[in-house]
Amino acid sequence: MRAIDNLPEGYNEIYTIDLQKDKKVAMFVNVFAILIAVLLAIPMCFVVPISSLFSMESGMQNYVIRFVVLLVSMILYMILHELVHGIAMRICGTQKVKYGFNGMYAFAGSKDFYDKRSYIFIALAPVGLWGIILGVVNLFVPVEWFWVVYLIQIVNLSGAAGDLFVTVKFSRLPKDILIQDYGVGMKVFSK
């Protein structure tokens, strides 16, 4: 199904998520994000010690470069994550995607309505795409760069906590739902 710009007759709102207004859900998503980060970081420390990130064997200049690259890459990743959501929306037929940052969350949104399958594709597109790309890059970087890339992977997966949350939540809802994602929240409609 393609994105539709008007809610069909007979559909009523059955569920709303607004991370700016619903502090309980926002807290859950943030705790979930921290849990994902911890579960990814701790075991990997036994595979590639995090001390390799702080290694100065190749000189102070390379040490500083790694941290500058890490900082810039994390900011760039957040932009690219939302861009992939927007591209996925466009693939699903959206004509106009709205991008923004509200101080706590970067977002891509639209006034359009998506069926469940399309919306789950939109929600998971960035974590899937960047998960694969970062995983492959991690296989080929020198050990002192491993954690630079892996920390971005952690941001990829933990930063997608909200996307994972809505995917699970919406998967349990009726097949005929339509979702409108306006950026910092979403509304779910059903017949």
N, C-alpha and C positions, 0 to 999 in steps of 0.2 A: 504494500500500500504506500502511496506517496503521501507526503505531508499535506494536510488540508488546512485552509486558512479560516474556515468557519466550522463551529461545532455543529454536527448534524442534529437534527430534531430528535428528541427523545433521550438525549444524553444528559445526565445530571452529575454534578460533582460528588465524588465519593471519598476523596482523600486529598489532603493538601500537605505539602512539606514546604516550610519557609524557614530556612536556617537563621534568618535574622530575627524572626519572631518566636520560633519554637526553640527555646533554650535547651530543653531536655533532649531533643533530637540532635541539635548542634553539639551538645556535650557528648552524646553517645558517639557521633561521627568522629569527633576529635579524639576521644579516648580510643576508639577503634583504630584511628590512624596511628596513634602512638604505639598501640599494641602491635600493629603490622610492622612498624619500624623496628621495634625491639626484637620481634621474632625473626626479622631478616638480618639484623645487625649482629646479634650475639652469636648465633651459630657460625656465621661467616668469619668471625674473629679467630675461630679455631682452624679455618682453612687458609685464610690469608690474614696474618696479624695486622690489626689496625695501625700498629706502630710503623708499618711500611709507608703509611701516608705521611708520617712525620719524619721519615728518613732524610738525612742531609748528606748522604753518601755522594750524591751527584752535585753537591754544592748548595749554598744558601739561595742562589738565584733560582734554581730549579724548584726548590722548596716553596719559595714565594709564588712562582709561576703556577704551581699546582693549586695553591689556595685561591689565587685570582681566577684561574680557569674554573675551579669548583664553584665559586660564588657567581660568576657570570653565567655558567652553565645552568645553575639552579634557577636563576631568573629567566634565562632563555627557555628552559624547559617548561616553566609555568605558562609562558606565552604560547609555546608550541602545543602544549596539552590542550589549551582552549581552542587553538586554531584547528586541531584535529577534530574536536567536538563540532566546530563550525563546518568543517569540510564534510563530516559525516551527516550533518543536518542538510547540507546542500545536496549530497548524494541521495538523501531521502526526499528531495524535492523542495526544500525551503528556498525561498527567493531572497530573504533578508535575514541575516544573522546579526544579533546585537552582541558586542563584546564589551566587557567592563571589568572593573575592580572596585569592590566596595570597602576596602580597607582590611578585610579578613579573607575574602575569597575572590579569585579571578573567575570570570564566568563567560560562557557563550550561551545565548538564549534566543528565543524566537516566540512570536505570537502564534505560530502554527501548532497543530495537533498531530501527534504521531501515534500509530498503533503500537502495541506492546513490543512486537518484534523489532520494528524500526527503532524504537526508543532504546531498547537494550543494546542494539548495535551502536547507536550514538553514544550511550553511556560508557560502553566498554572499548570503543575504538582507540582512544589514546593509551590506555593502560596496555592493551594488546600490542598495538603498533610499537610504542616506545619500549615496552618490555622485551620484545624480540630484538629490536635494534640495539638497545643497551646491553642485552645479554650477549649478543654477538661481539660487540665492541669490547666487552669485558674479557672475552677469551683471548684477545690479541694485544691488549695494552701491557706495557712492562709492569712488574709488580708494584713499583712505587706509584703508579697511576691507577692501579686496580680500585682503590677506595674512592678515588675521585669519581670514576664512572659508577661504581656500586652505590655510592651515596645518592647519586642522581636516580639510580634504579629504585632505591628505597623511597625517595621522594615520589617517584612515579607510582609505586604501589601504595604507599601510605597516603599520598595526596589524592588517590582515587578512592579513598574510603567512602566518600559520599556516593560516588558512582557505583561502587560495589553494594552499598546499602540499598540504594533504590533498585538496583537490578534484582537483588534477592526479594525485596518488598514487592515489587511490581510483578515478579514471576509468580507470586502466590495469588495475585488478583485475577479476576475473570479474563477470559481470552479477548473479549471485545472492548477492552479499555482503550481510551485515548488519553495521551499525556501531553500537557502543554508545559514546556520548560521555559520560564521567563528569566532564567539566569541564576538568581539567588533562591529560587524555589520552583516548585512545580505543582500543578493541579492534575488530578486524575479524574476522568469522567467515565461513566458506564451507563448502559441502557437500563 
